[in-house]
Structures are given as structure tokens and as C-alpha cells.
Amino acid sequence: MQQNMIIGAIVLIALVVIGAFALTNSNNTQDTVTAAGDQATKLALYNNGSTWLHMDVVMENVTLKNGSVKTFYSELYIKPNGTITIDISNLAGYGNEKLPAGTTIRILAWKGLLNTTPNGTADLNLTMQGWSNTQLPGTDDKKLEIFFAGLPVNQLPENVTDNMIFTADDINKVHQLQGFIDDEENEPLYEEEILTVDQNGKVTLTIVTAPELCELIAHIL
């Protein structure tokens, strides 16, 4: 597992069975973007669906520990019953520390479904969960459920065989790191959330734009 604070490309192939994370399957797996510190603020994305989940994620205006502000762009592929965890503290330069009280991050996301044998439609079923202070979330760390029925299932790229995430502070770098260009039409669902952190490190995720088909919404990634 490679750690790179700003522009590292991370292909996640180490699988850890974590029973406490089970949502629809007791053998749900977690993949981490970076080595998660015990105090760091993290965001987990759980794919509870029967197909691969493809996501373009933008975390806008993240204030770094040095006081500068960056926007981070990520391309994710999450297999059925798979999980990817993003260590936001590490991206922001805080290492193993939780993000400061009052931290607010706007998350923009475009989502779609993929499979090795695309056919028909399926339901998008995603759970998001943020937390701080521990390596794994606690029972009181709230989850945000994202569900949308009847999305088309498109072709999974042949070089995607496990959970993968590519992250950079520049859109073009994400495409370079990924090494292949995805089709924007494969991510028809759009939504926005606000992530906030309180003085105790507790994370709250609030939907500000409910999931909707994004024909009229510009696709950033």
C-alpha cells in the first residue's frame, strides 16, 4: 500500500475482512487509501450492490494543515460488497491527527454501475460513513445511505479487477494516473454532500443535492 500525501495514485489490492463493517455481507472488505492513523478523520464508501460501483468524487476547498486550500479529485472503482476508505486527514497534511473542529468539506460525486458482462439495469446501493479517533468506526458513527433504482449497467474496464482509487489535486493528473479514460456517460447519477467535523472529531454527512440523473449537470472529472 503506497502513501502519498497529495498526488499519489493508489491501486488497492490488499483485502482485510472486517466483520464490524458488514452491511449486507458479513465478509465485507475494506481497502484504505492510506495507512489510517488511530486519530485521523476518514471517510468510508461501502458498495452494497450486486455490480461494481464507479465514482468520480470531488472534495472541494479542503483546508490543509499549512493553511493552504486545495480541491482533491478521485476516481474510484468498488467491487460488489467492497469498501474503500479515504484518510482525509492524511490528504490534508494532518497525518494521524483528526481534522480541526469546524472543518467543512463539500463532496461532489458522479456515480454509475459497471460489470464484466453489462446487461440491463441494477440498483445503486451505497453507504457513506465518516469518523475520527479510531482505526475503525464505532457504533455511534452515523451512516448515510444512498440508493437509486434502475441505473444502466455498463462495461467494466478490463484492467479493473479489484477495488481501485486514483487521487490528485488536479483533474488531468487523475486521468494520467488512471492510465485509461472512462466514459462520462457511465456515471449518470449526481449528488452532493457536506462533511463536517465537530470538536470531538465526530463526522456528520448531510445531503445537499439528492441523487439525480445528471444530464443537465456538468461533469467535472
One Martini backbone bead per residue (centre of mass of N, CA, C, O) as a GRO file, in nm:
protein
  221
    1MET     BB    1   0.093   0.038   0.027
    2GLN     BB    2   0.069   0.365  -0.070
    3GLN     BB    3   0.204   0.690   0.032
    4ASN     BB    4   0.045   1.005  -0.072
    5MET     BB    5  -0.049   1.322   0.006
    6ILE     BB    6  -0.141   1.425  -0.297
    7ILE     BB    7  -0.073   1.239  -0.598
    8GLY     BB    8  -0.118   0.954  -0.542
    9ALA     BB    9  -0.144   0.642  -0.671
   10ILE     BB   10  -0.400   0.394  -0.578
   11VAL     BB   11  -0.383   0.044  -0.568
   12LEU     BB   12  -0.617  -0.177  -0.423
   13ILE     BB   13  -0.533  -0.524  -0.296
   14ALA     BB   14  -0.574  -0.522   0.003
   15LEU     BB   15  -0.751  -0.748   0.206
   16VAL     BB   16  -0.996  -0.691   0.475
   17VAL     BB   17  -1.164  -0.853   0.716
   18ILE     BB   18  -1.469  -0.681   0.842
   19GLY     BB   19  -1.730  -0.741   1.038
   20ALA     BB   20  -1.815  -0.449   1.142
   21PHE     BB   21  -1.885  -0.357   0.829
   22ALA     BB   22  -2.129  -0.508   0.785
   23LEU     BB   23  -2.427  -0.486   0.578
   24THR     BB   24  -2.482  -0.751   0.365
   25ASN     BB   25  -2.191  -0.874   0.454
   26SER     BB   26  -1.976  -1.035   0.675
   27ASN     BB   27  -1.731  -1.011   0.432
   28ASN     BB   28  -1.655  -0.736   0.422
   29THR     BB   29  -1.435  -0.504   0.267
   30GLN     BB   30  -1.128  -0.313   0.318
   31ASP     BB   31  -0.993  -0.015   0.168
   32THR     BB   32  -0.706   0.192   0.184
   33VAL     BB   33  -0.552   0.481   0.090
   34THR     BB   34  -0.417   0.482   0.372
   35ALA     BB   35  -0.258   0.476   0.656
   36ALA     BB   36  -0.447   0.455   0.931
   37GLY     BB   37  -0.489   0.648   1.189
   38ASP     BB   38  -0.631   0.658   1.503
   39GLN     BB   39  -0.716   0.989   1.465
   40ALA     BB   40  -0.817   1.004   1.196
   41THR     BB   41  -1.001   1.128   0.930
   42LYS     BB   42  -1.266   0.942   0.772
   43LEU     BB   43  -1.391   0.779   0.457
   44ALA     BB   44  -1.646   0.552   0.382
   45LEU     BB   45  -1.717   0.318   0.103
   46TYR     BB   46  -2.009   0.119   0.043
   47ASN     BB   47  -2.081  -0.159  -0.161
   48ASN     BB   48  -2.415  -0.314  -0.172
   49GLY     BB   49  -2.413  -0.421  -0.448
   50SER     BB   50  -2.409  -0.638  -0.752
   51THR     BB   51  -2.213  -0.422  -0.861
   52TRP     BB   52  -2.012  -0.208  -0.977
   53LEU     BB   53  -1.868   0.099  -0.851
   54HIS     BB   54  -1.859   0.421  -1.001
   55MET     BB   55  -1.647   0.711  -0.911
   56ASP     BB   56  -1.665   1.067  -0.901
   57VAL     BB   57  -1.464   1.274  -0.681
   58VAL     BB   58  -1.515   1.589  -0.506
   59MET     BB   59  -1.309   1.785  -0.281
   60GLU     BB   60  -1.379   2.091  -0.164
   61ASN     BB   61  -1.192   2.308  -0.002
   62VAL     BB   62  -0.931   2.198   0.149
   63THR     BB   63  -0.785   2.251   0.453
   64LEU     BB   64  -0.474   2.269   0.538
   65LYS     BB   65  -0.237   2.274   0.782
   66ASN     BB   66  -0.079   2.522   0.626
   67GLY     BB   67  -0.357   2.691   0.506
   68SER     BB   68  -0.416   2.580   0.255
   69VAL     BB   69  -0.611   2.526  -0.053
   70LYS     BB   70  -0.782   2.230  -0.174
   71THR     BB   71  -0.867   2.014  -0.447
   72PHE     BB   72  -0.999   1.684  -0.474
   73TYR     BB   73  -0.951   1.401  -0.697
   74SER     BB   74  -1.153   1.102  -0.772
   75GLU     BB   75  -1.117   0.757  -0.877
   76LEU     BB   76  -1.358   0.486  -0.849
   77TYR     BB   77  -1.353   0.122  -0.772
   78ILE     BB   78  -1.623  -0.090  -0.650
   79LYS     BB   79  -1.696  -0.378  -0.546
   80PRO     BB   80  -1.892  -0.602  -0.446
   81ASN     BB   81  -1.883  -0.566  -0.109
   82GLY     BB   82  -1.702  -0.315  -0.102
   83THR     BB   83  -1.423  -0.104   0.031
   84ILE     BB   84  -1.340   0.246   0.071
   85THR     BB   85  -1.084   0.442   0.239
   86ILE     BB   86  -1.047   0.783   0.330
   87ASP     BB   87  -0.771   0.978   0.436
   88ILE     BB   88  -0.812   1.303   0.503
   89SER     BB   89  -0.586   1.388   0.691
   90ASN     BB   90  -0.355   1.308   0.502
   91LEU     BB   91  -0.428   1.491   0.265
   92ALA     BB   92  -0.418   1.759   0.471
   93GLY     BB   93  -0.149   1.705   0.668
   94TYR     BB   94  -0.226   1.551   0.965
   95GLY     BB   95  -0.214   1.258   0.961
   96ASN     BB   96  -0.313   1.128   1.280
   97GLU     BB   97  -0.499   1.363   1.289
   98LYS     BB   98  -0.764   1.526   1.336
   99LEU     BB   99  -0.977   1.735   1.231
  100PRO     BB  100  -1.083   2.030   1.279
  101ALA     BB  101  -1.298   2.214   1.414
  102GLY     BB  102  -1.525   2.306   1.149
  103THR     BB  103  -1.489   2.131   0.927
  104THR     BB  104  -1.561   2.181   0.567
  105ILE     BB  105  -1.687   1.960   0.304
  106ARG     BB  106  -1.744   1.936  -0.033
  107ILE     BB  107  -1.926   1.675  -0.209
  108LEU     BB  108  -1.880   1.551  -0.533
  109ALA     BB  109  -2.086   1.307  -0.726
  110TRP     BB  110  -2.033   1.049  -0.965
  111LYS     BB  111  -2.241   0.769  -1.075
  112GLY     BB  112  -2.200   0.406  -1.149
  113LEU     BB  113  -2.248   0.101  -1.331
  114LEU     BB  114  -2.061  -0.212  -1.340
  115ASN     BB  115  -1.950  -0.490  -1.564
  116THR     BB  116  -1.832  -0.764  -1.730
  117THR     BB  117  -2.157  -0.812  -1.798
  118PRO     BB  118  -2.350  -0.613  -1.945
  119ASN     BB  119  -2.698  -0.568  -1.817
  120GLY     BB  120  -2.922  -0.358  -1.796
  121THR     BB  121  -3.023  -0.319  -1.458
  122ALA     BB  122  -2.957  -0.152  -1.137
  123ASP     BB  123  -2.882  -0.093  -0.802
  124LEU     BB  124  -2.786   0.170  -0.610
  125ASN     BB  125  -2.575   0.088  -0.307
  126LEU     BB  126  -2.476   0.325  -0.069
  127THR     BB  127  -2.232   0.381   0.195
  128MET     BB  128  -2.161   0.643   0.428
  129GLN     BB  129  -1.864   0.701   0.652
  130GLY     BB  130  -1.761   0.894   0.931
  131TRP     BB  131  -1.444   0.946   1.123
  132SER     BB  132  -1.261   0.940   1.441
  133ASN     BB  133  -0.986   0.817   1.665
  134THR     BB  134  -1.014   0.551   1.489
  135GLN     BB  135  -0.967   0.295   1.273
  136LEU     BB  136  -1.262   0.228   1.341
  137PRO     BB  137  -1.579   0.247   1.354
  138GLY     BB  138  -1.847   0.316   1.543
  139THR     BB  139  -2.176   0.276   1.648
  140ASP     BB  140  -2.204   0.616   1.652
  141ASP     BB  141  -2.136   0.626   1.349
  142LYS     BB  142  -2.279   0.761   1.097
  143LYS     BB  143  -2.494   0.682   0.822
  144LEU     BB  144  -2.517   0.714   0.461
  145GLU     BB  145  -2.777   0.657   0.235
  146ILE     BB  146  -2.753   0.545  -0.114
  147PHE     BB  147  -3.033   0.531  -0.345
  148PHE     BB  148  -3.084   0.381  -0.684
  149ALA     BB  149  -3.298   0.285  -0.928
  150GLY     BB  150  -3.231   0.166  -1.251
  151LEU     BB  151  -2.944   0.149  -1.355
  152PRO     BB  152  -2.721   0.124  -1.584
  153VAL     BB  153  -2.507  -0.134  -1.713
  154ASN     BB  154  -2.170  -0.125  -1.770
  155GLN     BB  155  -1.850  -0.151  -1.873
  156LEU     BB  156  -1.576  -0.299  -1.748
  157PRO     BB  157  -1.267  -0.254  -1.728
  158GLU     BB  158  -1.017  -0.491  -1.779
  159ASN     BB  159  -0.808  -0.349  -1.553
  160VAL     BB  160  -1.046  -0.404  -1.348
  161THR     BB  161  -1.011  -0.632  -1.046
  162ASP     BB  162  -1.022  -0.413  -0.814
  163ASN     BB  163  -0.998  -0.203  -0.592
  164MET     BB  164  -0.992   0.155  -0.686
  165ILE     BB  165  -0.772   0.455  -0.655
  166PHE     BB  166  -0.752   0.801  -0.771
  167THR     BB  167  -0.544   1.079  -0.657
  168ALA     BB  168  -0.572   1.445  -0.689
  169ASP     BB  169  -0.516   1.813  -0.746
  170ASP     BB  170  -0.573   1.718  -1.054
  171ILE     BB  171  -0.747   1.611  -1.313
  172ASN     BB  172  -0.521   1.524  -1.514
  173LYS     BB  173  -0.373   1.340  -1.311
  174VAL     BB  174  -0.589   1.128  -1.284
  175HIS     BB  175  -0.581   1.034  -1.579
  176GLN     BB  176  -0.280   0.955  -1.576
  177LEU     BB  177  -0.291   0.750  -1.341
  178GLN     BB  178  -0.504   0.559  -1.463
  179GLY     BB  179  -0.452   0.517  -1.801
  180PHE     BB  180  -0.767   0.559  -1.849
  181ILE     BB  181  -1.068   0.645  -2.010
  182ASP     BB  182  -1.370   0.734  -1.918
  183ASP     BB  183  -1.718   0.740  -1.944
  184GLU     BB  184  -1.947   0.973  -1.859
  185GLU     BB  185  -2.206   0.794  -1.921
  186ASN     BB  186  -2.127   0.592  -1.668
  187GLU     BB  187  -2.222   0.863  -1.474
  188PRO     BB  188  -2.556   0.954  -1.416
  189LEU     BB  189  -2.512   1.017  -1.108
  190TYR     BB  190  -2.595   1.288  -0.880
  191GLU     BB  191  -2.429   1.444  -0.588
  192GLU     BB  192  -2.439   1.611  -0.256
  193GLU     BB  193  -2.216   1.681   0.020
  194ILE     BB  194  -2.163   1.750   0.370
  195LEU     BB  195  -1.867   1.771   0.564
  196THR     BB  196  -1.836   1.749   0.922
  197VAL     BB  197  -1.645   1.863   1.216
  198ASP     BB  198  -1.606   1.832   1.541
  199GLN     BB  199  -1.442   1.864   1.849
  200ASN     BB  200  -1.444   1.526   1.862
  201GLY     BB  201  -1.450   1.417   1.543
  202LYS     BB  202  -1.721   1.415   1.444
  203VAL     BB  203  -1.914   1.299   1.166
  204THR     BB  204  -2.108   1.476   0.918
  205LEU     BB  205  -2.358   1.382   0.673
  206THR     BB  206  -2.504   1.596   0.415
  207ILE     BB  207  -2.756   1.639   0.200
  208VAL     BB  208  -2.791   1.886  -0.078
  209THR     BB  209  -2.805   1.674  -0.325
  210ALA     BB  210  -2.994   1.466  -0.456
  211PRO     BB  211  -3.021   1.205  -0.634
  212GLU     BB  212  -2.950   1.253  -0.992
  213LEU     BB  213  -2.980   1.294  -1.305
  214CYS     BB  214  -2.697   1.448  -1.512
  215GLU     BB  215  -2.762   1.598  -1.788
  216LEU     BB  216  -2.749   1.913  -1.647
  217ILE     BB  217  -2.468   1.831  -1.519
  218ALA     BB  218  -2.160   1.894  -1.488
  219HIS     BB  219  -1.864   1.717  -1.571
  220ILE     BB  220  -1.556   1.725  -1.423
  221LEU     BB  221  -1.405   1.430  -1.472
   0.00000   0.00000   0.00000
